[in-house]
Amino acid sequence: MKFYIIAVLLLICSNTKGQNSEVLCIDNVNVIPMSKDTILQEHRVWVKDGKIISIEKASVPMKNEGFEIIDGSGQFLIPGLAEMHYHFRSDDIVSDFKLFIANGITTVRNMAQFSGQDHIDIRNRSKSGELIVPNYFTTGPYLTKSDLSTKLDVTELVEQHVETGFDFLKLADNLTDSIYMKLLQESQKFKLPVIGHAQRHLPLEYSLRMNSIEHIEEFVYLYDDIDEMPLMEKNVSGLQAVARQIKQSGIYLGTTLSVFEFINNCLNDQKFEEYKTDTLSLYVANEQRDNFLTEKNDYRKLRNKTFNGIKAPDLFKDQFSWMKKFVKILSDNGVNLISGSDTYGMVVVGFSLHRELELLQQAGVSPYEVLLSSTVAPARYLNTITTEGTISIGKNANMVLLAKNPLDDINNTRTINGVIVRGKWFNKQQLNGMLEDVANAYK
C-alpha cells in the first residue's frame, strides 16, 4: 500500500512538472504531530497546494521528479506556533509579520485595535496572502468601564463589534455585576466571544463565564468564591481546588508570563541597563525604544514606590513567583492554556513567544504540554482545529523545521531551520533576510 501511495504521488508530481504544482516533500524528518505525545521518526511529509496530503515512513530513497525536496534528516517538524496575545504598536505591520514568520509563528491574535488602526483590513490582507502570516484574528478596542457605563452602551458596542466583523470583544476593566451580565448576554446573542481581564471585584465564578482570561496575572487579584480568601494566600491544596473549578468551567487562560518578567526587570537597574544593549532591540521601532528603554518607561517610576508597605520590586517579584507556581498547578489539572506574550516593550514581537514557552517550562510545565499551548489549544480555542494545530493529513501546511527536539527542551523551538507557510518553504537564509529587513527598517 505504501509503495502504491508513493507511486501515485510521483505520478501526480511528474504530470505537473513545469507547472505551478506547489508540491513539496519534507523527507526523512522526525515529525512531532501533536495529535498525541509521540515522534514519528524518519518520516516523509507530502504537501500539495498548501495542504498536507500524505505522511509516511521514509522507506525508500527520494529522487527529484520536478518537485521540491527538503532534507529533514536529524531534524524535527512541528506545527506552526501561535502567538495568542499580540499588540500592533510599530505602525509597520509588514515588519511584524516578518518577525512572526522568522520565529515560526503562523497564527496571531491581536488583542486590541488602537486608534488609527484597521485590524479587519490586516486580517483581509492576511487571508488573501498579501501578508505572510496565514491566520490572523482580531479584537475590538480596549474596552474600559467608561465605555460601558450603561446597558445601552453595552448594546451599541456589541452591535458595533458585530457590524465591523471583529472576532472577539475585549474587556479590560471591572464592571458592575449588572453591566457585566448584560455584556455577556448581548454578546451571546451574536456568538461574539468576550475575553480579557478578570472581574476583580466580583467572585471568581463571574470571570469564568468569559471565553478566556488573558493573563495568569489576573489571578493575583482574585479571591475564592467560598471563603473569600485571596488566591495568593491559599495553600497548595486550596489552589488545586481552584484549578479544578477553572478546569470544569471550560475557560481558556492566556499565559503572558514574559510581559510580567519584563516589568520586573524594569524595576532592576542592572537588568534594565542590559536591555539597552540586547540585540533584540534591533527589532524594536525607534519610537518604542525611546518609550521603553529610557526613563520614560512608566515602570521605572515605580522603583521607589511601596504598596501596602511593600516595596514595588519586592511585591512584583513575589507576584511573579506565585504566578509561576500557579501556572504549574493549572497545567497539572488540565486547564486549557494558550500561549501569549503581550508584545510590550522588550517583549519583542516573534521572539517573545519563545521566551514565553521557556518560562512555562521553567515553571515546571512539561515541554509537550507547553507545545500544546501554542499549537493544539489555540486551534481548539479559535475553532480552526479542522485545518490547524497538528501535522495531519488534510490540514494546512503551516509547519516549522527545527534542528533540535523541543520535547527534550522547549528552548529548541528557537533552533529554526525553515518555516512552511501555506505550503511554501522559507529556508534559514530567507528567514534571516526577513530579520535583516526589519532591523534595517528600524534603524
ROLO-471091 format. One line per field, with one value per residue (C-alpha): residue number from 0; residue in one letter; x, y, z. Coordinates in pm, 1 decimal. Example, Ala and Ser with C-alpha at 12.3 -4.5 7.8 and 13.67 -1.06 7.14 Angstrom:
% residues 2
lumfi = [0 1]
drendren = [A S]
c1 = [1230.0 1367.0]
c2 = [-450.0 -106.0]
c3 = [780.0 714.0]
//
This chain:
% residues 443
lumfi = [0 1 2 3 4 5 6 7 8 9 10 11 12 13 14 15 16 17 18 19 20 21 22 23 24 25 26 27 28 29 30 31 32 33 34 35 36 37 38 39 40 41 42 43 44 45 46 47 48 49 50 51 52 53 54 55 56 57 58 59 60 61 62 63 64 65 66 67 68 69 70 71 72 73 74 75 76 77 78 79 80 81 82 83 84 85 86 87 88 89 90 91 92 93 94 95 96 97 98 99 100 101 102 103 104 105 106 107 108 109 110 111 112 113 114 115 116 117 118 119 120 121 122 123 124 125 126 127 128 129 130 131 132 133 134 135 136 137 138 139 140 141 142 143 144 145 146 147 148 149 150 151 152 153 154 155 156 157 158 159 160 161 162 163 164 165 166 167 168 169 170 171 172 173 174 175 176 177 178 179 180 181 182 183 184 185 186 187 188 189 190 191 192 193 194 195 196 197 198 199 200 201 202 203 204 205 206 207 208 209 210 211 212 213 214 215 216 217 218 219 220 221 222 223 224 225 226 227 228 229 230 231 232 233 234 235 236 237 238 239 240 241 242 243 244 245 246 247 248 249 250 251 252 253 254 255 256 257 258 259 260 261 262 263 264 265 266 267 268 269 270 271 272 273 274 275 276 277 278 279 280 281 282 283 284 285 286 287 288 289 290 291 292 293 294 295 296 297 298 299 300 301 302 303 304 305 306 307 308 309 310 311 312 313 314 315 316 317 318 319 320 321 322 323 324 325 326 327 328 329 330 331 332 333 334 335 336 337 338 339 340 341 342 343 344 345 346 347 348 349 350 351 352 353 354 355 356 357 358 359 360 361 362 363 364 365 366 367 368 369 370 371 372 373 374 375 376 377 378 379 380 381 382 383 384 385 386 387 388 389 390 391 392 393 394 395 396 397 398 399 400 401 402 403 404 405 406 407 408 409 410 411 412 413 414 415 416 417 418 419 420 421 422 423 424 425 426 427 428 429 430 431 432 433 434 435 436 437 438 439 440 441 442]
drendren = [M K F Y I I A V L L L I C S N T K G Q N S E V L C I D N V N V I P M S K D T I L Q E H R V W V K D G K I I S I E K A S V P M K N E G F E I I D G S G Q F L I P G L A E M H Y H F R S D D I V S D F K L F I A N G I T T V R N M A Q F S G Q D H I D I R N R S K S G E L I V P N Y F T T G P Y L T K S D L S T K L D V T E L V E Q H V E T G F D F L K L A D N L T D S I Y M K L L Q E S Q K F K L P V I G H A Q R H L P L E Y S L R M N S I E H I E E F V Y L Y D D I D E M P L M E K N V S G L Q A V A R Q I K Q S G I Y L G T T L S V F E F I N N C L N D Q K F E E Y K T D T L S L Y V A N E Q R D N F L T E K N D Y R K L R N K T F N G I K A P D L F K D Q F S W M K K F V K I L S D N G V N L I S G S D T Y G M V V V G F S L H R E L E L L Q Q A G V S P Y E V L L S S T V A P A R Y L N T I T T E G T I S I G K N A N M V L L A K N P L D D I N N T R T I N G V I V R G K W F N K Q Q L N G M L E D V A N A Y K]
c1 = [0.0 282.2 453.7 122.1 86.3 441.2 381.8 63.2 237.0 526.4 280.1 97.3 422.0 560.9 234.6 255.2 626.8 693.6 359.5 286.0 200.5 332.2 439.0 679.6 828.2 995.6 1199.8 1343.5 1225.5 1120.2 757.5 605.3 240.2 91.8 -213.2 -60.9 259.5 484.3 757.3 723.9 1088.2 1234.0 907.8 816.0 555.4 398.8 246.3 46.5 -130.0 -83.7 -223.9 -64.7 -160.6 45.0 262.0 458.2 770.3 1071.1 1139.8 1285.6 1530.5 1377.4 1452.6 1380.7 1089.3 1017.6 903.5 1089.0 1256.2 1359.5 1610.4 1486.8 1744.7 1805.1 1561.0 1216.0 894.7 627.5 302.7 325.8 319.5 50.9 106.4 -225.2 -155.4 -5.8 -25.1 47.9 240.4 503.2 277.0 470.1 260.0 480.4 781.6 580.5 464.4 823.1 922.4 642.2 735.5 1107.7 1011.2 786.1 457.9 172.3 -125.7 -163.4 -439.7 -424.0 -554.3 -672.4 -740.7 -583.4 -674.4 -583.8 -553.6 -770.9 -736.6 -1010.0 -800.8 -496.8 -699.4 -826.1 -473.1 -359.3 -634.5 -556.3 -189.0 -70.2 63.7 250.4 104.2 -190.2 -407.4 -479.0 -756.3 -888.1 -1034.2 -1207.4 -1094.9 -966.7 -1295.8 -1293.7 -1557.9 -1616.9 -1707.6 -1972.2 -2140.2 -2498.5 -2680.8 -2745.9 -2368.4 -2333.2 -2592.3 -2442.8 -2083.3 -2168.8 -2358.4 -2063.5 -1826.3 -2053.2 -2104.7 -1732.0 -1654.0 -1420.9 -1351.7 -1355.0 -1470.2 -1202.9 -1292.7 -1015.4 -1179.0 -1404.2 -1777.7 -2076.8 -2240.4 -2548.2 -2344.1 -2115.3 -2406.8 -2569.7 -2245.6 -2226.3 -2592.3 -2575.8 -2255.6 -2403.9 -2689.5 -2436.4 -2194.2 -1931.1 -1671.6 -1598.1 -1237.1 -993.6 -917.5 -1090.8 -1363.2 -1150.0 -1431.9 -1664.4 -1634.5 -1410.8 -1704.7 -1816.3 -1485.2 -1504.6 -1811.3 -1593.2 -1436.4 -1087.4 -894.8 -587.0 -328.2 -225.8 -152.2 -527.3 -546.6 -312.9 -603.6 -889.2 -1032.3 -1205.4 -1582.8 -1641.6 -1407.7 -1336.7 -966.0 -728.2 -592.5 -235.7 -292.2 -422.3 -212.1 -136.9 -440.8 -663.7 -511.5 -563.4 -935.5 -941.4 -765.5 -1028.0 -1301.0 -1130.3 -1089.2 -1456.7 -1564.5 -1401.9 -1242.9 -908.3 -630.1 -369.8 -28.8 168.0 438.9 702.9 548.2 540.2 905.1 978.9 800.2 1006.8 1327.4 1235.7 1246.9 1600.6 1866.4 2115.2 1866.4 1714.9 2057.5 2114.5 1805.2 1968.5 2243.4 2026.5 2041.1 1661.5 1637.7 1726.5 1372.0 1200.7 1087.4 1270.9 973.1 920.8 1287.0 1253.4 939.9 1065.3 1446.0 1476.0 1348.6 1024.0 934.1 636.7 751.1 1083.6 884.5 763.6 1108.0 1085.1 712.7 550.0 216.0 62.1 404.4 584.4 841.2 736.7 1036.2 968.5 594.4 626.7 891.0 665.0 369.9 577.3 695.3 337.1 218.6 475.5 371.7 4.7 50.4 210.0 -91.9 -322.4 -134.7 -134.5 -512.9 -562.7 -668.2 -666.0 -359.8 -292.7 48.7 80.2 348.5 175.9 448.5 511.2 842.5 1129.0 878.3 974.3 736.1 805.7 1099.9 890.2 676.2 983.0 1061.3 700.3 733.5 1063.2 907.0 627.0 887.5 1080.4 758.2 752.4 516.7 639.7 772.1 487.9 223.0 398.2 392.4 21.7 -42.4 96.0 -47.4 -349.5 -501.5 -510.3 -657.7 -932.6 -994.9 -1008.2 -1221.3 -952.2 -865.5 -1004.1 -718.0 -454.0 -280.2 -141.4 58.3 -212.7 -338.7 -577.4 -453.4 -296.1 77.3 191.8 492.4 832.8 1153.1 1378.0 1737.5 1672.0 1392.8 1160.5 1027.5 1372.8 1388.0 1129.2 1414.0 1473.2 1176.4 1434.4 1650.2 1453.8 1599.2 1294.6 925.2 647.5 362.4 63.7 284.9 564.4 911.7 1120.8 1476.0 1700.7 1869.0 1532.2 1421.8 1743.4 1675.6 1339.6 1511.5 1761.6 1475.3 1316.5 1644.6 1707.8 1354.9 1404.6 1748.5]
c2 = [0.0 242.2 180.4 244.6 582.2 677.0 581.1 788.1 1089.3 1060.5 1034.3 1346.6 1536.5 1419.4 1507.7 1860.2 1905.4 2252.1 2379.0 2566.9 2244.0 2363.0 2013.9 1990.0 1692.5 1714.2 1397.4 1176.4 1410.1 1339.0 1451.8 1576.1 1568.1 1698.1 1477.7 1266.7 1260.4 1085.1 1132.6 977.7 907.5 934.1 1013.2 1187.2 1461.5 1545.5 1885.5 1990.1 2320.9 2424.5 2105.3 1802.3 1511.9 1225.0 1129.7 808.7 626.7 732.4 376.6 430.4 694.9 1000.0 1116.0 1466.2 1435.0 1804.4 1888.8 2047.0 1815.7 1940.9 1714.5 1684.1 1430.5 1454.3 1744.8 1786.9 1909.0 2074.2 2259.8 2636.3 2817.7 3056.9 3397.7 3448.8 3787.8 4033.6 4412.3 4601.8 4912.0 4983.2 5108.3 4866.5 4552.7 4408.8 4408.9 4249.7 3973.9 3906.9 3873.3 3623.4 3401.4 3417.3 3280.9 3003.2 3173.7 3114.1 3210.2 3550.1 3703.9 4081.4 4188.4 4546.8 4782.1 5112.4 5448.7 5478.8 5104.0 4880.4 4519.4 4398.7 4522.2 4343.1 4023.4 4050.5 4102.6 3803.1 3581.1 3688.0 3603.6 3962.1 3939.1 3618.2 3509.7 3290.4 3302.9 3645.7 3713.0 4044.0 4202.2 4535.1 4837.8 4804.4 4847.8 5011.2 5089.5 5433.5 5271.9 5053.1 5277.0 5194.9 4895.9 5098.5 5142.3 4767.5 4700.5 4957.7 4840.9 4475.5 4566.2 4776.9 4485.0 4253.0 4500.0 4569.6 4198.5 4163.5 3806.5 3896.2 4163.5 4250.9 4367.9 4548.7 4676.9 4593.1 4634.8 4625.4 4283.9 4407.5 4567.0 4266.5 4024.5 4242.9 4235.1 3855.9 3818.5 4061.5 3905.0 3557.7 3662.9 3722.2 3442.6 3707.3 3576.2 3801.8 3787.4 3993.2 4081.8 3919.9 4093.5 4156.7 4297.3 4003.0 3640.4 3418.3 3235.1 3553.3 3579.2 3213.3 3293.4 3458.4 3266.2 3338.9 3530.9 3673.2 3683.8 3446.1 3772.3 3830.5 3555.3 3753.4 3990.9 3740.0 3566.0 3235.1 3217.4 3026.8 3159.0 3494.8 3440.1 3599.6 3325.6 3433.7 3348.8 2997.3 2688.2 2433.5 2222.8 2526.7 2624.6 2270.4 2309.8 2644.5 2488.5 2213.1 2476.9 2658.8 2334.0 2246.5 2586.8 2510.3 2854.8 2912.9 3107.1 3319.1 3293.4 3621.0 3546.7 3715.9 4061.7 4035.6 3932.0 4244.3 4461.3 4304.7 4366.4 4730.7 4767.4 4628.0 4880.7 4622.0 4423.1 4738.7 4853.1 4514.4 4567.1 4867.5 4651.8 4347.0 4251.3 4214.1 4593.6 4588.7 4465.6 4737.6 5053.7 5374.2 5533.9 5220.7 5213.7 5570.2 5483.5 5162.4 5182.4 5523.1 5670.9 5746.4 5385.7 5404.6 5104.7 5270.2 5527.2 5255.8 5156.7 5351.8 5318.9 5099.2 4920.2 4826.1 4866.9 4650.2 4796.4 4761.6 4545.7 4300.3 4292.9 4229.8 3963.0 3778.8 3800.5 3664.4 3371.2 3294.8 3312.6 3052.7 2824.7 2866.1 2802.4 2466.8 2378.1 2484.0 2267.6 1968.9 1996.1 2007.8 2372.5 2499.6 2722.6 2929.0 3083.6 3458.4 3708.8 4052.3 4206.0 4510.3 4691.5 4443.9 4162.3 4171.2 4054.8 3696.8 3629.6 3682.8 3375.0 3151.7 3323.2 3263.0 2892.8 2885.9 3047.0 2789.0 2512.9 2682.4 2683.2 2303.5 2250.0 1963.6 2051.2 1858.6 2045.8 2373.9 2292.4 2206.2 2558.8 2700.6 2450.9 2235.3 2452.7 2771.1 2576.0 2438.8 2782.8 2954.7 2678.9 2608.3 2255.3 2117.9 2280.1 2383.9 2277.3 1935.5 1777.3 1557.9 1464.9 1726.4 2009.8 2333.0 2305.2 2555.2 2395.1 2465.9 2267.2 2259.7 2147.3 2006.2 1823.6 2062.1 1772.1 1741.9 2114.4 2369.9 2615.2 2411.8 2586.4 2858.9 2630.1 2711.1 2587.5 2667.2 2751.0 2627.3 2872.5 2777.6 2503.3 2744.4 2674.5 2953.3 2840.2 2975.2 3221.9 3366.8 3389.8 3568.8 3803.2 3888.7 3975.2 4193.2 4372.2 4458.7 4569.8 4796.4 4936.6 5029.3 5190.0]
c3 = [0.0 88.8 -244.2 -420.2 -244.1 -336.6 -696.3 -715.6 -564.3 -804.2 -1092.3 -975.4 -949.4 -1282.3 -1459.2 -1321.5 -1383.2 -1516.7 -1387.0 -1062.9 -882.5 -545.2 -442.6 -151.7 27.3 367.8 361.6 635.5 911.8 1269.5 1286.6 1611.9 1502.7 1832.6 1774.6 2050.5 2252.7 2003.9 1745.2 1401.2 1331.3 981.4 807.0 486.5 470.9 135.8 68.8 -235.1 -294.3 65.9 221.2 384.6 159.0 298.9 597.7 560.3 667.9 459.1 348.5 1.6 -123.9 -291.5 -642.7 -763.9 -1001.2 -1052.1 -700.9 -412.5 -161.1 181.0 354.0 711.6 826.7 1200.1 1231.1 1385.4 1223.4 1439.4 1362.3 1321.6 1654.2 1782.1 1944.5 2121.8 2280.3 2033.1 2021.3 1699.9 1811.0 1546.5 1261.5 1037.6 1008.1 732.6 966.9 1246.6 1014.1 906.9 1272.3 1323.5 1030.6 1111.3 1453.8 1324.7 1419.3 1176.6 1396.1 1562.5 1772.3 1801.2 2141.2 2083.4 1795.2 1889.7 1738.8 1370.7 1317.1 1098.7 1202.5 970.6 677.3 819.9 856.7 498.9 368.1 571.0 430.9 74.8 116.3 76.1 431.6 504.1 839.4 733.9 1047.8 1193.1 1446.1 1571.0 1880.8 1901.2 2101.4 2457.1 2646.2 2989.9 3248.1 3096.2 2762.3 2927.4 3185.0 3079.1 2935.5 2620.4 2583.7 2606.2 2336.1 2099.8 2146.3 2090.3 1772.5 1653.8 1707.3 1510.9 1225.6 1199.7 1200.0 1497.2 1609.5 1981.5 2223.7 2479.7 2827.0 3013.6 3329.0 3621.8 3567.5 3795.3 3800.6 3610.7 3329.3 3310.1 3282.4 3017.2 2817.6 2829.8 2733.2 2441.5 2311.4 2333.7 2103.1 1827.4 1925.2 1990.7 2239.3 2537.9 2651.1 2853.6 3212.3 3507.2 3707.8 4013.4 4228.2 4168.1 4280.8 4067.9 3909.3 3728.9 3544.8 3445.3 3233.3 2968.6 2681.8 2809.4 3073.6 2908.2 3186.2 3463.3 3644.4 3684.0 3944.1 4167.3 4228.0 4261.9 4564.8 4631.4 4585.1 4909.6 5177.3 5008.0 5065.5 4812.1 4588.5 4662.0 5028.9 4969.2 5027.7 4755.5 4841.8 4812.3 4477.6 4349.8 4425.1 4243.5 3944.4 3930.7 3931.3 3644.2 3451.0 3499.2 3367.3 3030.1 3009.0 2835.3 3004.8 2829.6 2992.4 2933.0 3188.4 2974.9 2998.0 3377.3 3368.8 3164.3 3419.4 3698.6 3506.6 3457.0 3835.5 3846.0 3741.0 3615.4 3412.2 3270.3 3150.1 2986.3 2773.0 2609.5 2455.1 2389.1 2019.5 2024.3 2044.4 1673.1 1610.5 1813.1 1634.0 1724.9 1897.0 2104.6 2207.7 2329.5 2527.6 2685.3 2707.6 2871.7 3196.7 3011.7 3085.9 3322.9 3526.2 3605.2 3800.8 4038.6 4167.9 4490.1 4549.9 4810.9 4804.2 5140.3 5297.8 5041.7 4802.4 4438.9 4331.9 4615.6 4553.4 4180.5 4239.4 4484.1 4246.7 3959.3 4169.2 4268.8 3906.5 3800.8 4085.5 3997.8 3624.2 3707.1 3922.4 3639.6 3391.2 3626.5 3648.3 3272.8 3245.7 2886.1 2849.7 2538.3 2479.3 2451.6 2544.0 2525.0 2299.0 2519.5 2544.5 2520.8 2490.4 2123.5 1852.4 1742.4 1972.5 2284.2 2222.0 2261.9 2590.7 2697.2 2623.8 2812.0 3119.8 3118.9 3113.6 3394.4 3594.9 3568.3 3276.0 3056.3 2709.0 2544.9 2746.3 2668.4 2297.9 2321.1 2449.1 2124.3 1875.1 1959.3 2233.9 2020.3 1728.6 1953.6 2100.3 1759.6 1604.7 1345.6 1461.6 1134.2 945.9 1203.4 1523.9 1425.8 1144.9 996.7 650.4 513.6 730.4 613.7 559.2 822.1 990.4 1142.1 1086.9 1395.2 1432.7 1781.5 1960.2 2152.4 2360.4 2517.4 2589.4 2479.3 2412.7 2098.4 1935.2 1872.1 1652.2 1337.9 1008.1 799.4 803.0 574.8 522.3 306.8 164.1 68.6 203.7 360.6 433.2 707.1 476.0 374.7 737.9 830.7 541.5 694.8 1022.5 838.4 663.3 997.1 1154.4 854.4 869.6 1235.9 1206.7]
//
